[in-house]
């Protein structure tokens, strides 16, 4: 997985954690906004990224096969 993408996901988790600490400092408690839920959200995003990359790769491969099957190469039709 792309390291830059992992960094962005962890950055979002850090922003959510910072927001949680800020709200707690103002005595605002959100029931569903806890450190555990932020960690689970970050883990969920990290697990979906490889799935999305595989799906994108399959899509690109299928397009390549369709182009090859149609006899189109370098923008010129052959047939």
Backbone as ProteinMPNN parsed JSONL, in Angstrom:
{"seq_chain_A": "XXXXXXXXXXXXXXXXXXXXXXXXXXXXXXXXXXXXXXXXXXXXXXXXXXXXXXXXXXXXXXXXXXXXXXXXXXXXXXX", "coords_chain_A": {"N_chain_A": [[0.855, -1.173, 0.0], [0.426, 2.266, -0.622], [2.653, 4.407, 0.999], [2.249, 7.121, 1.417], [-0.504, 7.373, 1.305], [-1.24, 5.909, 3.58], [-0.2, 7.645, 5.469], [-1.876, 9.875, 5.174], [-4.318, 8.79, 6.019], [-3.732, 8.17, 8.679], [-3.239, 10.752, 9.528], [-5.817, 11.854, 9.397], [-7.012, 10.345, 11.431], [-5.535, 11.336, 13.573], [-6.361, 14.015, 13.555], [-9.059, 13.692, 14.226], [-8.703, 12.647, 16.8], [-7.452, 14.839, 18.052], [-9.518, 16.705, 17.878], [-11.371, 15.447, 19.543], [-10.025, 15.657, 22.038], [-9.997, 18.45, 22.278], [-12.755, 19.033, 22.45], [-13.343, 17.669, 24.813], [-11.883, 19.188, 26.588], [-13.458, 21.384, 26.799], [-15.513, 20.485, 28.28], [-17.377, 19.024, 26.835], [-18.988, 16.188, 26.086], [-19.171, 13.575, 23.873], [-21.057, 10.828, 23.109], [-20.611, 8.783, 21.169], [-18.155, 9.379, 20.176], [-15.243, 8.552, 20.77], [-11.923, 7.612, 21.899], [-11.522, 4.936, 21.215], [-13.392, 4.508, 19.152], [-12.373, 6.221, 17.219], [-9.925, 5.0, 16.676], [-10.829, 2.554, 15.647], [-12.151, 3.491, 13.375], [-9.984, 4.529, 11.896], [-8.522, 2.163, 11.518], [-10.386, 0.762, 9.978], [-10.434, 2.315, 7.628], [-7.796, 1.905, 6.798], [-7.933, -0.799, 6.205], [-9.696, -0.87, 4.069], [-8.411, 0.398, 1.984], [-6.436, -1.297, 0.618], [-8.261, -3.059, -0.58], [-9.666, -1.35, -2.303], [-7.557, -0.63, -4.001], [-6.968, -3.086, -5.21], [-9.385, -3.58, -6.53], [-9.337, -1.452, -8.343], [-7.081, -2.18, -9.851], [-8.002, -4.577, -11.024], [-10.059, -3.553, -12.591], [-8.597, -1.937, -14.396], [-7.109, -3.933, -15.65], [-9.154, -5.427, -16.87], [-10.109, -3.528, -18.692], [-7.884, -3.308, -20.317], [-7.837, -5.88, -21.41], [-10.239, -5.818, -22.849], [-9.689, -3.849, -24.748], [-7.61, -5.075, -26.109], [-8.964, -7.284, -27.086], [-10.775, -6.112, -28.805], [-9.109, -5.298, -30.751], [-7.904, -2.866, -30.792], [-5.215, -0.726, -30.813], [-2.849, 1.514, -29.61], [-4.56, 3.66, -30.12], [-5.508, 3.313, -32.678], [-7.82, 1.728, -34.774], [-8.069, -1.657, -35.541], [-9.185, -4.246, -37.482]], "CA_chain_A": [[0.0, 0.0, 0.0], [1.195, 3.501, -0.725], [2.959, 4.978, 2.315], [1.655, 8.458, 1.499], [-1.922, 7.168, 1.607], [-1.301, 5.538, 5.001], [0.054, 8.853, 6.251], [-3.091, 10.696, 5.156], [-5.334, 8.146, 6.854], [-3.338, 8.38, 10.073], [-3.429, 12.176, 9.79], [-7.237, 12.038, 9.697], [-7.233, 9.808, 12.774], [-4.958, 12.294, 14.518], [-7.244, 15.194, 13.607], [-10.236, 13.306, 15.02], [-8.263, 12.557, 18.195], [-7.263, 16.201, 18.541], [-10.85, 17.298, 18.041], [-11.937, 14.846, 20.749], [-9.388, 16.277, 23.201], [-10.466, 19.833, 22.355], [-14.126, 19.037, 22.954], [-13.318, 17.256, 26.209], [-11.373, 20.303, 27.392], [-14.572, 22.324, 26.977], [-16.546, 19.707, 28.983], [-18.375, 18.506, 25.895], [-18.82, 14.746, 25.949], [-19.953, 12.942, 22.821], [-21.142, 9.412, 23.477], [-20.068, 7.896, 20.14], [-16.891, 9.942, 19.701], [-14.264, 8.184, 21.792], [-10.633, 7.196, 21.342], [-11.667, 3.601, 20.633], [-14.092, 4.608, 17.867], [-11.452, 6.852, 16.281], [-8.962, 3.967, 16.279], [-11.53, 1.595, 14.788], [-12.381, 4.175, 12.102], [-8.704, 4.569, 11.198], [-8.228, 0.787, 11.104], [-11.312, 0.427, 8.901], [-9.942, 2.961, 6.419], [-6.574, 1.22, 6.379], [-8.251, -2.109, 5.631], [-10.418, -0.705, 2.81], [-7.535, 0.918, 0.939], [-5.953, -2.363, -0.271], [-9.386, -3.57, -1.345], [-9.917, -0.396, -3.382], [-6.459, -0.72, -4.957], [-7.143, -4.333, -5.965], [-10.524, -3.372, -7.423], [-8.863, -0.574, -9.416], [-6.204, -2.98, -10.697], [-8.839, -5.495, -11.799], [-10.76, -2.735, -13.584], [-7.639, -1.571, -15.433], [-6.769, -5.15, -16.385], [-10.294, -5.756, -17.724], [-10.136, -2.574, -19.801], [-6.779, -3.701, -21.199], [-8.286, -7.064, -22.145], [-11.275, -5.417, -23.807], [-9.031, -3.138, -25.835], [-6.873, -6.081, -26.871], [-9.94, -8.13, -27.756], [-11.374, -5.338, -29.878], [-8.108, -5.067, -31.771], [-7.509, -1.456, -30.772], [-3.882, -0.593, -30.256], [-2.307, 2.857, -29.79], [-5.589, 4.583, -30.591], [-5.903, 2.977, -34.047], [-8.653, 0.524, -34.843], [-7.722, -2.692, -36.503], [-10.209, -5.202, -37.285]], "C_chain_A": [[0.901, 1.236, 0.0], [1.392, 4.119, 0.657], [2.332, 6.351, 2.494], [0.173, 8.352, 1.863], [-2.119, 6.783, 3.064], [-1.11, 6.761, 5.88], [-1.18, 9.746, 6.297], [-4.185, 10.106, 6.037], [-5.0, 8.349, 8.329], [-3.471, 9.84, 10.469], [-4.886, 12.464, 10.136], [-7.583, 11.484, 11.075], [-6.691, 10.736, 13.84], [-5.803, 13.548, 14.659], [-8.492, 14.878, 14.422], [-9.882, 13.209, 16.501], [-8.052, 13.924, 18.808], [-8.577, 16.918, 18.77], [-11.523, 16.754, 19.291], [-11.344, 15.491, 22.005], [-9.847, 17.726, 23.382], [-11.878, 19.899, 22.935], [-14.183, 18.637, 24.425], [-12.79, 18.369, 27.106], [-12.443, 21.357, 27.638], [-15.751, 21.651, 27.672], [-17.695, 19.297, 28.072], [-18.068, 17.028, 25.693], [-19.742, 14.234, 24.853], [-19.907, 11.434, 23.051], [-20.43, 8.522, 22.457], [-18.715, 8.348, 19.623], [-15.835, 9.742, 20.779], [-12.966, 7.77, 21.111], [-10.732, 5.839, 20.652], [-12.346, 3.676, 19.266], [-13.206, 5.276, 16.819], [-10.438, 5.827, 15.779], [-9.604, 2.948, 15.35], [-11.784, 2.206, 13.411], [-11.096, 4.211, 11.263], [-8.324, 3.176, 10.701], [-9.111, 0.359, 9.937], [-10.835, 1.047, 7.584], [-8.695, 2.27, 5.891], [-6.861, -0.148, 5.765], [-8.992, -1.988, 4.306], [-9.52, -0.234, 1.67], [-6.969, -0.201, 0.057], [-7.065, -2.954, -1.131], [-9.683, -2.656, -2.535], [-8.814, -0.469, -4.442], [-6.558, -1.989, -5.81], [-8.291, -4.189, -6.962], [-10.119, -2.489, -8.605], [-7.962, -1.344, -10.385], [-6.984, -3.95, -11.576], [-9.558, -4.734, -12.901], [-9.819, -2.372, -14.734], [-7.268, -2.785, -16.289], [-7.901, -5.534, -17.33], [-10.392, -4.816, -18.909], [-9.056, -2.929, -20.815], [-7.173, -4.916, -22.034], [-9.322, -6.712, -23.195], [-10.664, -4.705, -25.006], [-8.294, -4.127, -26.728], [-7.829, -6.941, -27.687], [-10.567, -7.404, -28.944], [-10.372, -5.043, -30.994], [-7.664, -3.619, -31.85], [-6.142, -1.376, -30.113], [-3.348, 0.793, -30.619], [-3.304, 3.829, -30.405], [-6.05, 4.309, -32.011], [-6.727, 1.703, -34.04], [-8.103, -0.404, -35.914], [-8.813, -3.746, -36.425], [-10.566, -6.043, -38.374]], "O_chain_A": [[1.997, 1.226, 0.56], [0.43, 4.329, 1.396], [1.928, 6.709, 3.6], [-0.337, 9.157, 2.643], [-3.045, 7.262, 3.718], [-1.77, 6.905, 6.909], [-1.496, 10.313, 7.342], [-4.897, 10.84, 6.723], [-5.878, 8.663, 9.132], [-3.782, 10.142, 11.621], [-5.165, 13.229, 11.059], [-8.364, 12.091, 11.808], [-7.308, 10.909, 14.891], [-5.946, 14.085, 15.757], [-8.936, 15.702, 15.222], [-10.657, 13.632, 17.359], [-8.429, 14.155, 19.957], [-8.73, 17.654, 19.745], [-12.172, 17.502, 20.023], [-12.078, 15.831, 22.932], [-10.06, 18.176, 24.508], [-12.16, 20.722, 23.805], [-14.969, 19.189, 25.195], [-13.204, 18.483, 28.26], [-12.341, 22.138, 28.584], [-16.863, 22.178, 27.658], [-18.847, 19.235, 28.5], [-17.005, 16.67, 25.185], [-20.955, 14.441, 24.905], [-18.831, 10.848, 23.173], [-19.716, 7.597, 22.845], [-18.181, 7.735, 18.699], [-15.568, 10.631, 21.587], [-12.92, 7.599, 19.893], [-10.097, 5.617, 19.621], [-11.933, 2.995, 18.328], [-13.285, 4.927, 15.642], [-10.127, 5.792, 14.588], [-8.988, 2.525, 14.372], [-11.65, 1.525, 12.395], [-11.129, 3.953, 10.06], [-7.852, 3.032, 9.573], [-8.652, -0.322, 9.02], [-10.834, 0.383, 6.548], [-8.55, 2.071, 4.685], [-6.116, -0.607, 4.9], [-8.932, -2.907, 3.489], [-9.845, -0.451, 0.502], [-7.016, -0.07, -1.166], [-6.833, -3.311, -2.286], [-9.924, -3.133, -3.643], [-9.094, -0.382, -5.638], [-6.26, -1.957, -7.004], [-8.181, -4.627, -8.107], [-10.516, -2.752, -9.74], [-8.07, -1.178, -11.6], [-6.656, -4.124, -12.75], [-9.657, -5.221, -14.027], [-10.188, -2.483, -15.903], [-7.131, -2.673, -17.507], [-7.647, -5.925, -18.47], [-10.723, -5.245, -20.014], [-9.28, -2.859, -22.024], [-6.876, -4.975, -23.228], [-9.291, -7.243, -24.306], [-11.073, -4.93, -26.145], [-8.346, -4.028, -27.953], [-7.545, -7.286, -28.834], [-10.855, -8.02, -29.97], [-10.76, -4.585, -32.069], [-7.109, -3.191, -32.862], [-5.933, -1.882, -29.011], [-3.386, 1.199, -31.78], [-2.909, 4.733, -31.142], [-6.921, 5.024, -32.509], [-6.376, 0.723, -33.383], [-7.733, 0.006, -37.014], [-9.287, -4.068, -35.335], [-11.453, -6.886, -38.238]]}, "name": "protein", "num_of_chains": 1, "seq": "XXXXXXXXXXXXXXXXXXXXXXXXXXXXXXXXXXXXXXXXXXXXXXXXXXXXXXXXXXXXXXXXXXXXXXXXXXXXXXX"}
